[in-house]
Each structure stands twice: as structure tokens, then as C-alpha cells.
Amino acid sequence: MIKKEDYRQCLDYINKHWKKITFYLPKDEKTHIGLPNKFVSPNSNLFKNDQFYWDSYFTILGLVASGKVRLAKGMVDNLIHLHKRFGIIPSRNRFYNLGISQPPFLTSMASEVFQDTKDKQWLSNVARTAEEELKDYWMKDDTHLVHKGLSRYCDHFWTHFTAEHESGWDMTSRFHDRCLDYLPVDLNSCLYKYETDLANIYNILNNKKKERAYLNKANKRKKSMLNLMWNEKKGFFFDYDYKNKKQSSFYSLAGFYPLWANLATESQAKKMLKSIRKFYYEGGLANTQKSGLSKEFKQWDYPNGWANQQWITIKGLLNYGFKSEAERLAIKWLDLNKKVFLKTGKFWEKYNVVKSDIGKEGRYPIQTGFGWTNAIFVMLVKEFSL
């Protein structure tokens, strides 16, 4: 177990920094869409006044762990507000982002908040939005639902480039510049978790009919995913290229999402544990394999590591009882964050896990702040401290 005092300086900084990256924008303002509640942005520079979709889940983990449940709940309500207004939870609250979403985590956010509030009426309202989002966006024929009950990333222009933006991995060698052609293992794991979360929510709300219906949907998705995405020989989950009817051979941390979603079998999880060494470096986990990358560097590739992906992998290991391995990874990541913080006085959007330093720059200047990095730091200390 780790000692909280070893990270006290970092935790104090993060606790003070929440205020600097918390914003309130109740009315539309230029390119920004107004939101009814306060929210946390990744930082106060490039991303000021932005509430991103998938960032919100990882940020909420840290907020709940920090006792800021009201702020966390408000952020969920902001996403519901966006869905009611536009029929989509966009990648962020900008008018020019209304054509794409991001990896869906709404039910996961709601579950974190509900554990504290126990507000069943609120949970029921969130569930209704999640059902609509699942059915009318992620399971919409041709755009997202494309093969054997599984979905892909797809933007309103149907372009590979912008679909890759919807993945949140902007950009990566993982899709070989053909994002529309792939059934992503992370997306479908998220949708599986939507279905099992909704089943659990309707169990709490005592609606047995809906509970059974979502369990059936989840089981069908799981069957398709195991058939298309699990590679028994390699012991790993891969994206599936449905256009060419073949499994990808590209290793990325997306392969650990089935463990986070509790979709993998026990034996598959044990094999996945052995694959971690492919990503393992001094500062934590690299986001992808080292070889076979694009000539032009892409920021979601090796040697960069990202806080949200560390959490997904660590939580996945915990789900299957691999606590010592999960703790080892957590300590690597915490120590990297601490080392760079002591050197720079800041937390960063991404890190170079190979050199244990600030991350390698990609599409835009490297950012400090940083919402989900701070949040996951707090969450990991809470999870593994004495």
C-alpha cells in the first residue's frame, strides 16, 4: 500500500487547483454552448470553458473522491442538458462539435454519483437519457451500428479523420487512417457497460422487464465481441476491421477496456495480464505498441501515456483480482506525476512514460492543468493508500 503523505504536496496542489479549472457559463457565448451548472475544464488555457464528454467521467472520479459530489452531479446534468437540446452528447460544449460525440461514459458517471447521493429519481432521469443516446446515436444503423450488432466511431461527415476525433484518440496509428472501417474494442466495451449498467439501474428501480432486456442485449454484444475481437493465440483483445473482415494486429491499451467493463472471462483476463509487459515502462503504460507507427508522430501513440488509460487498465486489473499488479502500475504513474510536478510545478495532459518526463507534443502545444490527470492522481492515491 502507498502512503498518502508521500504525495501530500501534489494532493495539496490539486485540491487548490480545482477552483482554477472550474467554470460557469450559463448562456451561449460565441462558439461555446452554455451549460446550467458549474463544470471542470481540462485547464484554464486552451480548453477554458470546455466540458468534454469522456474527460467528464475521469474528472468525476476525482471529484467524488475529493468530496465534490455536487459539482460532479452538475456535470452529469450538463451532459443531459446537451442531449435534450441537441439530441447528442457532443465531444464538448462547442457549436462546431455538434456533429461528433466521444467514447460514451454517461452511465459510469451516474453510477459514481449515485453511490453517494442514492437519489433514485435522478438516476431514473439519467437512465432515460442514456437509453436514448444508446439507441438513437450509438446504435443507429449505417452511421454507428454497422456489423454483427457492433458499432464504430462515425462523425456527421462520415470521414475517417473526424471519426478518429470521436474516438478521443486524436490522433493515433491504431486505425491506420481508416477509422470508419474498424469496430473499436473500447467503444463496444463502453456500450456493453451501458447495457449492464442500465440492467443494474433498472434492478435498483425494480423494473425487472427492462433489467432482463438490457442483460440480453449485453450478452449478445459480448458474444459478438469475443468472436471478433479476442485473439486466443496472442491472448489479447483487438479492434476488428469489418471492411476487410479481419482482426487488427495493432496493440493498444484499448484492449484492456473489456476488463474495465467486466466483459472478459477469467482466463482471458489472466492472458491479458501477461500482455501488459508490451506497454510497461519506467513511468507507467505507453498507450500503444512501439513499432508500426505512422511516420508523422501522433500524440496517442508510444511513448506517451495518458491518465485516463492508466485508470482503465488499473481498474480492469482490480476487477479481476490482480491487485498487486494494479498497485505496481499505480505507483509507477503516481511517481511519474510527482517527479514531473516537483520539476515543473505543474501537472500535464500527457507524459512520456519511457523517459519519465512531460509528454511528446502532438496536434497542439502540450497543455498543463490538467483535469483528468489531477483527478486520476487523487483516485489512485485513494484506492491504494493505507
KOLVOLO-940719 format. One record per residue (C-alpha): residue number from 1; residue in three letters; x, y, z. Coordinates in steps of 0.5 Angstrom, whole numbers, plus 2048, in hexadecimal, padded with zeros to 3 digits. Example, Ala and Ser with C-alpha at 12.3 -4.5 7.8 and 13.67 -1.06 7.14 Angstrom:
<atoms>
ATOM:1:Ala:819:7F7:810
ATOM:2:Ser:81B:7FE:80E
</atoms>
This chain:
<atoms>
ATOM:1:Met:800:800:800
ATOM:2:Ile:802:807:7FF
ATOM:3:Lys:803:80D:804
ATOM:4:Lys:7FF:813:803
ATOM:5:Glu:804:817:806
ATOM:6:Asp:809:815:800
ATOM:7:Tyr:804:819:7FC
ATOM:8:Arg:802:81F:800
ATOM:9:Gln:805:824:7FC
ATOM:10:Cys:802:822:7F6
ATOM:11:Leu:7FB:821:7F9
ATOM:12:Asp:7FB:828:7FC
ATOM:13:Tyr:7FC:82B:7F6
ATOM:14:Ile:7F7:827:7F2
ATOM:15:Asn:7F2:829:7F8
ATOM:16:Lys:7F3:830:7F7
ATOM:17:His:7F3:830:7EF
ATOM:18:Trp:7EC:82D:7EE
ATOM:19:Lys:7EA:834:7EF
ATOM:20:Lys:7EE:837:7EA
ATOM:21:Ile:7EB:832:7E5
ATOM:22:Thr:7E4:832:7E7
ATOM:23:Phe:7E0:837:7E3
ATOM:24:Tyr:7D9:839:7E2
ATOM:25:Leu:7D6:83B:7DB
ATOM:26:Pro:7CE:83B:7DC
ATOM:27:Lys:7CD:83E:7D5
ATOM:28:Asp:7D0:83D:7CE
ATOM:29:Glu:7D6:841:7CC
ATOM:30:Lys:7D9:842:7C5
ATOM:31:Thr:7DB:83A:7C4
ATOM:32:His:7D9:838:7CB
ATOM:33:Ile:7D3:835:7CD
ATOM:34:Gly:7D0:837:7D3
ATOM:35:Leu:7CF:832:7D9
ATOM:36:Pro:7CB:832:7DF
ATOM:37:Asn:7D0:830:7E4
ATOM:38:Lys:7D7:831:7E6
ATOM:39:Phe:7DC:82C:7E3
ATOM:40:Val:7E3:82B:7E3
ATOM:41:Ser:7E7:82C:7DC
ATOM:42:Pro:7EE:829:7DB
ATOM:43:Asn:7F1:82F:7DC
ATOM:44:Ser:7F0:837:7DC
ATOM:45:Asn:7F4:838:7D6
ATOM:46:Leu:7F3:834:7CF
ATOM:47:Phe:7ED:831:7D2
ATOM:48:Lys:7EA:836:7D6
ATOM:49:Asn:7E2:836:7D7
ATOM:50:Asp:7E2:82F:7D3
ATOM:51:Gln:7DF:829:7D6
ATOM:52:Phe:7E1:823:7D3
ATOM:53:Tyr:7DD:81D:7D3
ATOM:54:Trp:7E2:817:7D4
ATOM:55:Asp:7E6:81C:7D8
ATOM:56:Ser:7E0:81D:7DD
ATOM:57:Tyr:7E0:815:7DF
ATOM:58:Phe:7E7:815:7E1
ATOM:59:Thr:7E7:81C:7E4
ATOM:60:Ile:7E0:81A:7E8
ATOM:61:Leu:7E4:814:7EB
ATOM:62:Gly:7E9:819:7EE
ATOM:63:Leu:7E3:81E:7F0
ATOM:64:Val:7DF:819:7F4
ATOM:65:Ala:7E6:816:7F7
ATOM:66:Ser:7E7:81D:7FA
ATOM:67:Gly:7E0:81E:7FD
ATOM:68:Lys:7DE:823:7F7
ATOM:69:Val:7D8:81F:7F5
ATOM:70:Arg:7D3:825:7F4
ATOM:71:Leu:7D8:827:7EE
ATOM:72:Ala:7D8:820:7EC
ATOM:73:Lys:7D1:81F:7EB
ATOM:74:Gly:7D0:826:7E8
ATOM:75:Met:7D5:824:7E3
ATOM:76:Val:7D1:81E:7E1
ATOM:77:Asp:7CB:822:7E1
ATOM:78:Asn:7CE:827:7DC
ATOM:79:Leu:7CF:821:7D7
ATOM:80:Ile:7C8:81F:7D8
ATOM:81:His:7C6:826:7D6
ATOM:82:Leu:7CA:826:7D0
ATOM:83:His:7C7:820:7CE
ATOM:84:Lys:7C0:822:7CF
ATOM:85:Arg:7C2:829:7CB
ATOM:86:Phe:7C5:825:7C5
ATOM:87:Gly:7C4:81E:7C5
ATOM:88:Ile:7CB:81C:7C6
ATOM:89:Ile:7D0:81D:7CC
ATOM:90:Pro:7D6:820:7C8
ATOM:91:Ser:7DD:820:7C9
ATOM:92:Arg:7DD:826:7CC
ATOM:93:Asn:7D8:82C:7CD
ATOM:94:Arg:7DA:830:7C7
ATOM:95:Phe:7D5:831:7C1
ATOM:96:Tyr:7DA:82E:7BC
ATOM:97:Asn:7DB:828:7C0
ATOM:98:Leu:7D4:826:7BF
ATOM:99:Gly:7D5:821:7B9
ATOM:100:Ile:7D9:81C:7BE
ATOM:101:Ser:7D9:819:7C5
ATOM:102:Gln:7DE:816:7C9
ATOM:103:Pro:7DF:80F:7CC
ATOM:104:Pro:7D9:80E:7D0
ATOM:105:Phe:7D9:80E:7D8
ATOM:106:Leu:7D3:811:7DA
ATOM:107:Thr:7D0:80B:7DE
ATOM:108:Ser:7D7:80A:7E1
ATOM:109:Met:7D7:812:7E3
ATOM:110:Ala:7D0:811:7E6
ATOM:111:Ser:7D2:80A:7EA
ATOM:112:Glu:7D8:80E:7ED
ATOM:113:Val:7D3:814:7EF
ATOM:114:Phe:7CD:80F:7F1
ATOM:115:Gln:7D2:80B:7F6
ATOM:116:Asp:7D2:812:7FA
ATOM:117:Thr:7CB:815:7F9
ATOM:118:Lys:7C7:80F:7F9
ATOM:119:Asp:7C2:813:7F5
ATOM:120:Lys:7BD:80E:7F1
ATOM:121:Gln:7B9:814:7EE
ATOM:122:Trp:7C0:817:7EB
ATOM:123:Leu:7C2:810:7E9
ATOM:124:Ser:7BC:80F:7E5
ATOM:125:Asn:7BD:815:7E1
ATOM:126:Val:7C4:814:7DF
ATOM:127:Ala:7C2:80D:7DD
ATOM:128:Arg:7BD:80F:7D8
ATOM:129:Thr:7C2:814:7D5
ATOM:130:Ala:7C7:80E:7D5
ATOM:131:Glu:7C2:80A:7D1
ATOM:132:Glu:7C0:80F:7CC
ATOM:133:Glu:7C8:810:7CB
ATOM:134:Leu:7C9:809:7CA
ATOM:135:Lys:7C3:807:7C6
ATOM:136:Asp:7C3:80E:7C1
ATOM:137:Tyr:7CA:80F:7C1
ATOM:138:Trp:7CF:809:7C2
ATOM:139:Met:7CA:804:7BF
ATOM:140:Lys:7C8:808:7B9
ATOM:141:Asp:7C8:804:7B3
ATOM:142:Asp:7CE:805:7AE
ATOM:143:Thr:7D1:80B:7B2
ATOM:144:His:7D3:807:7B8
ATOM:145:Leu:7D0:801:7B8
ATOM:146:Val:7D3:7FD:7B2
ATOM:147:His:7D5:7F6:7B3
ATOM:148:Lys:7D2:7F0:7B8
ATOM:149:Gly:7CF:7F4:7BD
ATOM:150:Leu:7D5:7F8:7BE
ATOM:151:Ser:7D7:800:7BD
ATOM:152:Arg:7DC:804:7BA
ATOM:153:Tyr:7DE:80B:7BB
ATOM:154:Cys:7DB:810:7B6
ATOM:155:Asp:7DA:817:7B5
ATOM:156:His:7D5:81B:7B1
ATOM:157:Phe:7D9:81C:7AB
ATOM:158:Trp:7DB:814:7AB
ATOM:159:Thr:7E2:816:7AB
ATOM:160:His:7E8:812:7AD
ATOM:161:Phe:7EB:818:7B0
ATOM:162:Thr:7E6:81A:7B4
ATOM:163:Ala:7E3:813:7B6
ATOM:164:Glu:7EA:813:7BA
ATOM:165:His:7E9:819:7BD
ATOM:166:Glu:7E2:816:7C0
ATOM:167:Ser:7E7:810:7C3
ATOM:168:Gly:7EA:815:7C7
ATOM:169:Trp:7F1:813:7C5
ATOM:170:Asp:7F2:819:7C1
ATOM:171:Met:7F7:816:7BD
ATOM:172:Thr:7F9:80F:7BD
ATOM:173:Ser:7FD:80A:7B9
ATOM:174:Arg:7F8:805:7BC
ATOM:175:Phe:7F2:806:7B6
ATOM:176:His:7F7:807:7B0
ATOM:177:Asp:7F4:80D:7AE
ATOM:178:Arg:7ED:809:7AD
ATOM:179:Cys:7EA:80A:7B3
ATOM:180:Leu:7E3:808:7B0
ATOM:181:Asp:7E5:801:7AE
ATOM:182:Tyr:7E6:7FF:7B5
ATOM:183:Leu:7E2:7FC:7BA
ATOM:184:Pro:7E5:7FF:7C0
ATOM:185:Val:7E6:7FB:7C6
ATOM:186:Asp:7E6:801:7CB
ATOM:187:Leu:7E0:803:7C8
ATOM:188:Asn:7DC:7FD:7C8
ATOM:189:Ser:7DE:7FB:7CF
ATOM:190:Cys:7DB:802:7D1
ATOM:191:Leu:7D5:800:7CE
ATOM:192:Tyr:7D5:7F9:7D2
ATOM:193:Lys:7D6:7FD:7D8
ATOM:194:Tyr:7D0:802:7D6
ATOM:195:Glu:7CC:7FC:7D6
ATOM:196:Thr:7CE:7F8:7DC
ATOM:197:Asp:7CE:7FF:7E0
ATOM:198:Leu:7C6:800:7DD
ATOM:199:Ala:7C5:7F9:7DF
ATOM:200:Asn:7C7:7FB:7E6
ATOM:201:Ile:7C4:801:7E7
ATOM:202:Tyr:7BD:7FE:7E5
ATOM:203:Asn:7BF:7F9:7EA
ATOM:204:Ile:7BF:7FF:7EF
ATOM:205:Leu:7B9:802:7EC
ATOM:206:Asn:7B5:7FB:7ED
ATOM:207:Asn:7B4:7FB:7E5
ATOM:208:Lys:7B5:7F3:7E4
ATOM:209:Lys:7B3:7F3:7DD
ATOM:210:Lys:7B8:7F9:7DB
ATOM:211:Glu:7BD:7F5:7DF
ATOM:212:Arg:7BD:7EF:7DB
ATOM:213:Ala:7BC:7F3:7D4
ATOM:214:Tyr:7C3:7F6:7D6
ATOM:215:Leu:7C6:7F0:7D8
ATOM:216:Asn:7C4:7EC:7D2
ATOM:217:Lys:7C7:7F2:7CE
ATOM:218:Ala:7CD:7F2:7D1
ATOM:219:Asn:7CE:7EA:7D1
ATOM:220:Lys:7CD:7EB:7C9
ATOM:221:Arg:7D2:7F0:7C9
ATOM:222:Lys:7D7:7EC:7CD
ATOM:223:Lys:7D6:7E6:7C8
ATOM:224:Ser:7D8:7EA:7C2
ATOM:225:Met:7DE:7EE:7C5
ATOM:226:Leu:7E1:7E7:7C8
ATOM:227:Asn:7E0:7E4:7C1
ATOM:228:Leu:7E3:7EA:7BD
ATOM:229:Met:7E8:7EE:7C2
ATOM:230:Trp:7EB:7E8:7C6
ATOM:231:Asn:7F1:7E5:7C4
ATOM:232:Glu:7F3:7DF:7C8
ATOM:233:Lys:7FA:7DE:7C5
ATOM:234:Lys:7FC:7E5:7C7
ATOM:235:Gly:7F8:7E5:7CD
ATOM:236:Phe:7F5:7EC:7CB
ATOM:237:Phe:7EF:7F0:7C9
ATOM:238:Phe:7F0:7F4:7C2
ATOM:239:Asp:7EC:7F8:7BE
ATOM:240:Tyr:7E8:7F5:7B8
ATOM:241:Asp:7E9:7F7:7B1
ATOM:242:Tyr:7E2:7F6:7AF
ATOM:243:Lys:7E3:7F8:7A8
ATOM:244:Asn:7E9:7F3:7A7
ATOM:245:Lys:7E6:7EE:7AB
ATOM:246:Lys:7EC:7ED:7AF
ATOM:247:Gln:7EE:7EF:7B6
ATOM:248:Ser:7F3:7F4:7B7
ATOM:249:Ser:7FA:7F2:7BA
ATOM:250:Phe:7FC:7F9:7BD
ATOM:251:Tyr:7FD:7F9:7C5
ATOM:252:Ser:7FA:7FF:7C9
ATOM:253:Leu:7F7:800:7CF
ATOM:254:Ala:7F0:800:7CC
ATOM:255:Gly:7F1:7F8:7CD
ATOM:256:Phe:7F0:7F9:7D5
ATOM:257:Tyr:7E9:7FC:7D4
ATOM:258:Pro:7E6:7F5:7D4
ATOM:259:Leu:7E9:7F4:7DB
ATOM:260:Trp:7E7:7FB:7DE
ATOM:261:Ala:7E0:7F9:7DB
ATOM:262:Asn:7E0:7F2:7DE
ATOM:263:Leu:7DF:7EF:7D8
ATOM:264:Ala:7E5:7EB:7D7
ATOM:265:Thr:7E5:7E4:7DA
ATOM:266:Glu:7E9:7E2:7E0
ATOM:267:Ser:7EE:7DE:7DB
ATOM:268:Gln:7EE:7E4:7D6
ATOM:269:Ala:7F0:7E9:7DC
ATOM:270:Lys:7F6:7E4:7DE
ATOM:271:Lys:7F9:7E4:7D7
ATOM:272:Met:7F8:7EC:7D6
ATOM:273:Leu:7FC:7ED:7DD
ATOM:274:Lys:802:7EA:7D9
ATOM:275:Ser:801:7EF:7D3
ATOM:276:Ile:802:7F5:7D8
ATOM:277:Arg:809:7F4:7D7
ATOM:278:Lys:809:7F6:7D0
ATOM:279:Phe:807:7FD:7D3
ATOM:280:Tyr:80B:7FD:7D9
ATOM:281:Tyr:810:803:7DA
ATOM:282:Glu:813:807:7E0
ATOM:283:Gly:80D:80C:7E0
ATOM:284:Gly:807:807:7DF
ATOM:285:Leu:804:805:7D9
ATOM:286:Ala:805:807:7D2
ATOM:287:Asn:7FF:808:7CE
ATOM:288:Thr:801:803:7C8
ATOM:289:Gln:806:7FF:7C6
ATOM:290:Lys:80D:802:7C4
ATOM:291:Ser:80D:7FF:7BD
ATOM:292:Gly:809:800:7B7
ATOM:293:Leu:807:807:7B8
ATOM:294:Ser:806:80D:7B3
ATOM:295:Lys:80C:811:7B0
ATOM:296:Glu:808:817:7B3
ATOM:297:Phe:808:817:7BB
ATOM:298:Lys:801:816:7BD
ATOM:299:Gln:800:818:7C5
ATOM:300:Trp:7FC:812:7C7
ATOM:301:Asp:802:80D:7C5
ATOM:302:Tyr:808:80B:7C8
ATOM:303:Pro:80C:80E:7CC
ATOM:304:Asn:806:812:7CF
ATOM:305:Gly:802:80F:7D5
ATOM:306:Trp:7FB:812:7D7
ATOM:307:Ala:7F8:813:7DE
ATOM:308:Asn:7F1:810:7DB
ATOM:309:Gln:7F4:80A:7D8
ATOM:310:Gln:7F8:808:7DE
ATOM:311:Trp:7F2:808:7E2
ATOM:312:Ile:7EE:804:7DD
ATOM:313:Thr:7F4:7FF:7DE
ATOM:314:Ile:7F5:7FF:7E5
ATOM:315:Lys:7ED:7FF:7E6
ATOM:316:Gly:7ED:7F9:7E2
ATOM:317:Leu:7F2:7F5:7E5
ATOM:318:Leu:7EF:7F6:7EC
ATOM:319:Asn:7E8:7F4:7E9
ATOM:320:Tyr:7EB:7ED:7E8
ATOM:321:Gly:7EF:7ED:7EF
ATOM:322:Phe:7F6:7EF:7EC
ATOM:323:Lys:7F7:7F4:7F2
ATOM:324:Ser:7FF:7F3:7F3
ATOM:325:Glu:800:7F4:7EB
ATOM:326:Ala:7FB:7FA:7EB
ATOM:327:Glu:7FE:7FD:7F1
ATOM:328:Arg:805:7FD:7EE
ATOM:329:Leu:802:801:7E8
ATOM:330:Ala:7FF:806:7EC
ATOM:331:Ile:806:807:7F0
ATOM:332:Lys:809:808:7E9
ATOM:333:Trp:804:80D:7E7
ATOM:334:Leu:804:811:7ED
ATOM:335:Asp:80B:811:7EE
ATOM:336:Leu:80C:814:7E7
ATOM:337:Asn:807:819:7E8
ATOM:338:Lys:80A:81B:7EF
ATOM:339:Lys:811:81B:7EB
ATOM:340:Val:80F:820:7E6
ATOM:341:Phe:80B:824:7EB
ATOM:342:Leu:811:825:7EF
ATOM:343:Lys:815:827:7E9
ATOM:344:Thr:810:82C:7E5
ATOM:345:Gly:80B:82E:7EB
ATOM:346:Lys:805:82B:7E6
ATOM:347:Phe:801:825:7E4
ATOM:348:Trp:801:823:7DD
ATOM:349:Glu:7FC:821:7D8
ATOM:350:Lys:800:81B:7D6
ATOM:351:Tyr:807:818:7D8
ATOM:352:Asn:80D:815:7D4
ATOM:353:Val:80D:80E:7D8
ATOM:354:Val:813:80C:7D5
ATOM:355:Lys:817:812:7D7
ATOM:356:Ser:813:813:7DD
ATOM:357:Asp:812:81B:7DB
ATOM:358:Ile:80D:81F:7D8
ATOM:359:Gly:809:81C:7D2
ATOM:360:Lys:80B:81D:7CB
ATOM:361:Glu:808:822:7C7
ATOM:362:Gly:802:820:7C2
ATOM:363:Arg:7FD:824:7BF
ATOM:364:Tyr:7FD:82A:7C3
ATOM:365:Pro:802:82D:7C8
ATOM:366:Ile:803:829:7CE
ATOM:367:Gln:7FE:82B:7D4
ATOM:368:Thr:7FE:82C:7DB
ATOM:369:Gly:7F9:82C:7E1
ATOM:370:Phe:7F6:826:7E0
ATOM:371:Gly:7EF:824:7E1
ATOM:372:Trp:7EF:81C:7E1
ATOM:373:Thr:7F7:81C:7E3
ATOM:374:Asn:7F5:81F:7E9
ATOM:375:Ala:7EF:81B:7EA
ATOM:376:Ile:7F2:814:7E9
ATOM:377:Phe:7F8:816:7ED
ATOM:378:Val:7F3:817:7F3
ATOM:379:Met:7EF:811:7F1
ATOM:380:Leu:7F6:80D:7F1
ATOM:381:Val:7F8:80F:7F8
ATOM:382:Lys:7F1:80E:7FB
ATOM:383:Glu:7F1:807:7F8
ATOM:384:Phe:7F8:805:7FA
ATOM:385:Ser:7F9:809:801
ATOM:386:Leu:7FA:806:808
</atoms>
